[in-house]
């Protein structure tokens, strides 16, 4: 079969496998191993044979015989092992450890570490983020390749030492160029049937720019929240006098909003998009006893849950890798109004934490132990009908 025909099958691109194995061949690698039951297997087999590299592909016994035959036809040694992909994957890692072959991983966004902490895959996205060359990482022990890092705070290093997995764990650290980067990491240890650690896979999502925007947003919110600052900067503020309507239902909503402005109870504002929910929220704030205090609005659908939690509740130093003491929007809106827009878009686990704030009137910063007295968030708004209890 020609290369062009192979490129058209499935989503795997032979060109990607060819480039990976060409780099490995240039480094003197003469044997690779992979685990797949699909196009990745055929791509590795084709590229390896073309470049004079010996390849072993481990497939589960349930793999289609046509796939196994096609892969073997490209010159790879095909081993059928186990009843599922996980078992075949573990077998491939065993072969990698026994023979010294390089494991060619099908994933695109992770760092893979195996053996005695030796990196076996490090993709170009992570290389750009951490300002490292793949050749400086692959084949080297993790602590040698990342000697500039605080290893005890590294999610990969902790997984190598303790074999524990982490899911969506924030991490802030300094890359090789001395720049702080912020990632959300999922780190998964790969173990055999006896529980022996075979490898560690980490997928990191770069949220550095979003994190910087959150920090900047929190700072700006603290600057523009008060009425005095709003006047100086000529920020648009709405009052009840700006809301005009003759419909009886509108007039009834106005009466309820004016009553709400005179007490400290949380307020839920419901309405379809474009019906003026924030106008009502501002009118309640500026028409009540909190008018001289901060008014802060945050769209709950605009940020990932990991960053939104830190933005709302603040962070404590040491709460996660690189975390610093920073007040959240609840603290910045102290004695004022915090408008949580698109509240229904907030993840359920974060909604439960918000419920505790409303019930107990205190907050705990992310990763912290101290409790902070919290004012009740005066206004919350939703764009969809609340579910009936």
C-alpha positions as CSV (number, residue, x, y, z in Angstrom):
1,X,0.0,0.0,0.0
2,X,1.3,3.5,-0.8
3,X,1.9,6.1,1.7
4,X,-0.9,8.3,0.3
5,X,-3.5,5.5,0.9
6,X,-2.4,5.1,4.5
7,X,-2.7,8.8,5.2
8,X,-6.3,8.7,4.3
9,X,-7.3,6.0,6.8
10,X,-8.6,7.4,10.0
11,X,-7.2,10.5,11.8
12,X,-3.6,9.4,12.3
13,X,-1.1,11.1,10.0
14,X,1.8,9.0,8.8
15,X,3.8,12.2,8.5
16,X,3.7,12.7,12.2
17,X,4.9,9.2,13.0
18,X,7.6,9.6,10.3
19,X,8.9,12.8,11.8
20,X,9.0,11.3,15.3
21,X,10.8,8.2,14.3
22,X,13.1,10.1,12.0
23,X,14.2,12.2,15.0
24,X,14.7,9.0,17.0
25,X,16.7,7.4,14.3
26,X,18.9,10.5,14.1
27,X,19.6,10.0,17.8
28,X,20.7,6.4,17.2
29,X,17.5,4.7,18.2
30,X,17.2,1.4,16.4
31,X,14.1,-0.2,18.1
32,X,10.7,1.2,19.0
33,X,7.6,-0.2,20.6
34,X,4.0,1.0,20.4
35,X,0.6,-0.2,21.6
36,X,-2.4,0.4,19.3
37,X,-5.2,-1.4,17.5
38,X,-5.7,1.2,14.8
39,X,-4.0,3.6,12.5
40,X,-1.3,4.6,14.9
41,X,0.1,1.0,14.7
42,X,0.2,1.1,10.9
43,X,1.8,4.5,10.9
44,X,4.5,3.5,13.3
45,X,5.1,0.3,11.4
46,X,5.3,2.1,8.0
47,X,7.6,4.9,9.3
48,X,9.9,2.5,11.1
49,X,10.4,0.1,8.2
50,X,11.0,3.1,5.9
51,X,13.7,4.4,8.2
52,X,15.4,1.1,9.1
53,X,14.1,1.0,12.7
54,X,12.9,-2.2,14.2
55,X,9.3,-1.9,15.6
56,X,7.1,-4.0,17.8
57,X,3.4,-3.3,18.0
58,X,1.4,-4.8,20.9
59,X,-2.4,-5.2,20.2
60,X,-5.1,-6.7,22.3
61,X,-6.5,-10.0,21.1
62,X,-9.7,-8.3,20.3
63,X,-8.1,-6.2,17.6
64,X,-9.4,-6.7,14.1
65,X,-7.3,-9.3,12.3
66,X,-7.2,-7.1,9.2
67,X,-5.5,-4.4,11.2
68,X,-3.0,-6.8,12.7
69,X,-2.3,-8.2,9.2
70,X,-1.9,-4.8,7.7
71,X,0.5,-3.7,10.4
72,X,2.6,-6.8,10.1
73,X,2.6,-6.3,6.3
74,X,4.5,-3.0,6.8
75,X,7.3,-5.0,8.5
76,X,6.5,-4.7,12.2
77,X,6.5,-7.5,14.7
78,X,2.9,-7.7,15.9
79,X,2.2,-9.2,19.4
80,X,-1.4,-9.9,20.4
81,X,-1.7,-9.7,24.1
82,X,-4.4,-9.3,26.7
83,X,-8.1,-8.8,26.3
84,X,-8.2,-5.0,26.3
85,X,-6.1,-2.1,25.3
86,X,-4.9,-1.4,28.9
87,X,-3.3,-4.9,29.1
88,X,-1.7,-4.5,25.7
89,X,-0.4,-1.0,26.7
90,X,1.1,-2.4,29.9
91,X,2.8,-5.2,27.9
92,X,4.3,-2.6,25.5
93,X,5.8,-0.8,28.5
94,X,7.2,-4.0,29.8
95,X,8.9,-4.6,26.5
96,X,10.2,-1.1,26.5
97,X,11.8,-1.7,29.9
98,X,13.2,-5.2,29.0
99,X,14.6,-4.3,25.6
100,X,15.4,-0.6,25.9
101,X,13.2,0.2,22.9
102,X,11.7,3.7,22.8
103,X,8.0,3.8,23.3
104,X,6.2,5.8,20.6
105,X,3.1,7.3,22.2
106,X,0.0,8.1,20.2
107,X,-1.0,11.1,22.3
108,X,-0.2,14.7,21.4
109,X,-0.4,16.8,24.5
110,X,1.5,15.1,27.3
111,X,4.8,14.2,28.9
112,X,5.3,10.4,29.4
113,X,7.8,9.2,31.9
114,X,8.7,5.5,32.5
115,X,11.3,3.2,33.9
116,X,13.5,5.0,36.5
117,X,12.0,8.4,35.9
118,X,13.2,8.6,32.3
119,X,11.1,10.6,29.8
120,X,10.0,8.6,26.8
121,X,7.8,11.2,25.1
122,X,7.7,15.0,25.3
123,X,5.7,16.8,22.6
124,X,6.4,20.1,20.9
125,X,3.6,22.0,22.7
126,X,5.2,21.3,26.1
127,X,8.6,22.1,24.7
128,X,7.5,25.5,23.6
129,X,5.7,26.2,26.9
130,X,8.7,25.1,29.0
131,X,11.3,26.5,26.6
132,X,13.0,23.2,26.3
133,X,14.1,21.1,23.3
134,X,12.6,17.6,23.1
135,X,16.1,16.2,22.8
136,X,17.0,17.7,26.2
137,X,14.1,15.8,27.9
138,X,13.5,12.5,26.1
139,X,15.8,9.8,27.4
140,X,16.9,11.7,30.4
141,X,15.8,11.3,34.0
142,X,13.1,13.7,35.0
143,X,15.1,15.4,37.8
144,X,18.1,15.9,35.5
145,X,16.0,17.4,32.6
146,X,14.1,19.8,35.0
147,X,16.8,20.6,37.5
148,X,15.6,24.2,37.7
149,X,12.2,23.1,39.1
150,X,11.2,22.5,42.7
151,X,10.7,18.7,42.3
152,X,8.7,18.3,45.5
153,X,6.0,20.5,44.0
154,X,5.9,18.8,40.6
155,X,2.8,16.7,39.9
156,X,4.9,14.3,37.8
157,X,7.6,13.9,40.4
158,X,5.0,13.2,43.1
159,X,3.4,10.6,40.9
160,X,6.8,8.9,40.3
161,X,7.5,8.9,44.1
162,X,4.0,8.0,45.4
163,X,2.2,6.5,42.4
164,X,-0.8,8.7,43.1
165,X,-2.9,10.3,40.3
166,X,-4.1,13.9,40.2
167,X,-6.9,15.3,38.2
168,X,-7.2,18.9,37.1
169,X,-4.5,20.0,39.6
170,X,-3.3,23.6,39.2
171,X,0.4,24.1,39.0
172,X,2.4,27.3,38.7
173,X,6.1,27.1,38.1
174,X,9.1,28.7,36.3
175,X,10.1,27.5,32.9
176,X,13.7,27.3,31.6
177,X,13.6,30.9,30.5
178,X,12.6,32.1,34.0
179,X,9.0,32.9,33.1
180,X,6.1,31.8,35.4
181,X,3.6,29.5,33.6
182,X,0.3,28.2,35.0
183,X,-1.1,24.8,33.9
184,X,-3.9,22.5,34.9
185,X,-2.5,19.0,35.1
186,X,-3.9,15.6,35.0
187,X,-1.3,13.0,36.0
188,X,-1.9,9.3,35.7
189,X,0.4,6.5,36.9
190,X,0.4,3.3,34.8
191,X,0.7,0.2,36.8
192,X,0.8,-3.5,36.1
193,X,-1.5,-6.2,37.5
194,X,0.6,-6.4,40.7
195,X,0.4,-2.7,41.3
196,X,4.0,-2.0,40.1
197,X,4.5,1.5,38.7
198,X,5.4,1.2,35.0
199,X,5.1,4.8,33.8
200,X,3.5,8.2,34.5
201,X,1.5,10.2,31.9
202,X,0.8,13.8,32.4
203,X,-1.5,16.0,30.3
204,X,-1.0,19.7,30.9
205,X,-3.4,22.4,29.8
206,X,-1.7,25.8,29.5
207,X,-3.8,28.5,31.2
208,X,-1.0,31.0,31.8
209,X,-2.8,33.8,29.9
210,X,-6.1,33.1,31.5
211,X,-4.5,33.1,34.9
212,X,-2.8,36.4,34.2
213,X,-6.1,37.8,33.1
214,X,-7.8,36.6,36.3
215,X,-5.1,38.3,38.4
216,X,-5.5,41.5,36.4
217,X,-9.3,41.2,36.6
218,X,-9.2,40.8,40.4
219,X,-6.8,43.9,40.7
220,X,-9.0,46.0,38.4
221,X,-12.2,44.9,40.2
222,X,-10.7,46.1,43.5
223,X,-9.9,49.5,41.9
224,X,-13.2,50.2,40.1
225,X,-15.7,48.6,42.6
226,X,-16.5,51.6,44.8
227,X,-18.9,54.3,43.8
228,X,-16.2,57.0,44.3
229,X,-13.9,55.3,41.9
230,X,-16.7,54.8,39.4
231,X,-17.4,58.5,39.4
232,X,-13.8,59.5,38.9
233,X,-13.5,57.0,36.0
234,X,-16.9,57.9,34.6
235,X,-18.1,54.3,34.6
236,X,-21.7,53.8,33.6
237,X,-24.0,53.2,36.6
238,X,-27.7,52.4,36.5
239,X,-30.4,53.4,39.0
240,X,-34.1,52.6,39.2
241,X,-34.8,56.0,37.5
242,X,-33.1,54.6,34.4
243,X,-35.6,51.6,34.2
244,X,-38.7,52.7,32.3
245,X,-41.7,50.5,31.6
246,X,-45.5,50.5,32.0
247,X,-46.3,46.8,31.8
248,X,-47.8,45.6,35.1
249,X,-45.4,42.7,35.4
250,X,-42.5,45.1,34.9
251,X,-43.9,47.5,37.5
252,X,-44.2,44.5,39.9
253,X,-40.6,43.5,39.3
254,X,-39.5,47.1,40.1
255,X,-41.4,47.0,43.4
256,X,-39.7,43.8,44.4
257,X,-36.3,45.1,43.4
258,X,-36.8,48.3,45.4
259,X,-37.7,46.2,48.5
260,X,-34.7,44.0,47.9
261,X,-32.4,47.1,47.9
262,X,-33.3,47.8,51.5
263,X,-32.2,44.5,53.0
264,X,-29.1,42.3,53.0
265,X,-30.6,39.1,51.7
266,X,-29.2,37.4,48.6
267,X,-31.2,38.1,45.5
268,X,-31.8,35.8,42.5
269,X,-32.6,37.6,39.3
270,X,-34.0,35.4,36.5
271,X,-34.6,36.5,32.9
272,X,-33.8,35.6,29.3
273,X,-30.7,37.1,27.6
274,X,-31.1,40.8,26.9
275,X,-33.9,41.5,29.4
276,X,-31.8,43.8,31.6
277,X,-30.8,41.6,34.5
278,X,-27.6,43.6,35.3
279,X,-29.5,46.8,35.1
280,X,-31.7,45.6,37.9
281,X,-28.7,44.4,39.8
282,X,-27.0,47.7,39.6
283,X,-30.2,49.5,40.5
284,X,-30.6,47.4,43.6
285,X,-27.0,48.1,44.6
286,X,-27.0,51.8,44.0
287,X,-30.5,52.3,45.3
288,X,-29.7,50.7,48.7
289,X,-27.5,50.9,51.8
290,X,-24.5,49.4,49.9
291,X,-24.3,52.1,47.3
292,X,-21.0,53.4,48.6
293,X,-19.4,50.0,48.6
294,X,-18.0,47.9,45.7
295,X,-20.2,46.5,42.9
296,X,-18.4,43.7,41.2
297,X,-19.8,41.6,38.3
298,X,-18.3,38.3,37.1
299,X,-19.5,36.0,34.3
300,X,-19.4,32.4,35.6
301,X,-19.4,31.0,32.1
302,X,-16.3,32.9,31.0
303,X,-13.6,30.9,32.9
304,X,-12.7,27.2,33.5
305,X,-13.9,26.0,36.9
306,X,-10.3,25.7,38.3
307,X,-9.6,29.4,37.7
308,X,-13.1,30.6,38.6
309,X,-12.8,29.0,42.0
310,X,-9.6,30.8,42.7
311,X,-11.0,34.1,41.4
312,X,-14.1,33.9,43.6
313,X,-12.7,32.6,46.8
314,X,-9.0,33.7,46.5
315,X,-5.9,31.6,46.9
316,X,-3.6,30.7,49.8
317,X,0.1,30.4,49.5
318,X,1.1,26.8,49.2
319,X,-2.5,25.7,48.3
320,X,-1.1,24.4,45.0
321,X,2.3,24.7,43.2
322,X,3.2,28.4,42.9
323,X,0.0,29.7,44.6
324,X,0.2,33.1,46.3
325,X,-1.9,34.8,48.9
326,X,-4.6,36.7,47.0
327,X,-8.0,37.9,47.9
328,X,-10.9,36.7,45.8
329,X,-14.0,38.6,44.6
330,X,-16.0,37.8,47.7
331,X,-13.4,39.6,49.8
332,X,-13.0,42.4,47.3
333,X,-16.8,42.9,47.4
334,X,-16.8,43.2,51.2
335,X,-20.1,44.9,52.3
336,X,-20.9,45.6,48.7
337,X,-22.5,43.6,45.9
338,X,-21.1,40.6,44.0
339,X,-23.1,39.9,40.8
340,X,-22.6,36.3,39.6
341,X,-23.8,36.3,36.0
342,X,-24.7,33.0,34.2
343,X,-24.8,31.3,37.6
344,X,-26.3,28.2,36.0
345,X,-23.1,27.7,34.0
346,X,-21.1,27.2,37.2
347,X,-20.0,23.5,37.7
348,X,-22.1,21.7,40.3
349,X,-19.1,21.1,42.7
350,X,-18.5,24.9,42.7
351,X,-22.2,25.6,43.2
352,X,-22.0,23.5,46.4
353,X,-19.2,25.7,47.7
354,X,-21.2,28.8,46.8
355,X,-24.1,27.4,48.8
356,X,-21.9,27.0,51.9
357,X,-20.9,30.7,51.6
358,X,-24.6,31.7,51.5
359,X,-25.5,29.4,54.4
360,X,-22.5,30.0,56.7
361,X,-21.3,33.5,55.6
362,X,-17.7,32.6,55.5
363,X,-15.2,31.6,52.8
364,X,-12.0,29.5,52.7
365,X,-9.4,30.4,50.1
366,X,-8.4,27.7,47.8
367,X,-5.8,25.6,49.6
368,X,-6.1,27.5,52.8
369,X,-7.1,26.7,56.3
370,X,-8.2,30.1,57.7
371,X,-11.8,31.1,57.5
372,X,-12.8,34.6,56.3
373,X,-16.1,36.3,57.1
374,X,-17.9,36.9,53.9
375,X,-20.7,39.3,53.1
376,X,-23.7,37.7,51.5
377,X,-23.4,38.2,47.7
378,X,-26.3,40.6,47.1
379,X,-27.2,39.6,43.6
380,X,-27.0,36.4,41.5
381,X,-28.6,36.1,38.1
382,X,-29.4,33.2,35.7
383,X,-30.4,33.1,32.1
384,X,-32.3,29.8,32.2
385,X,-35.3,28.8,34.3
386,X,-34.2,27.3,37.6
387,X,-34.9,23.6,37.9
388,X,-37.7,22.8,40.3
389,X,-36.6,21.2,43.5
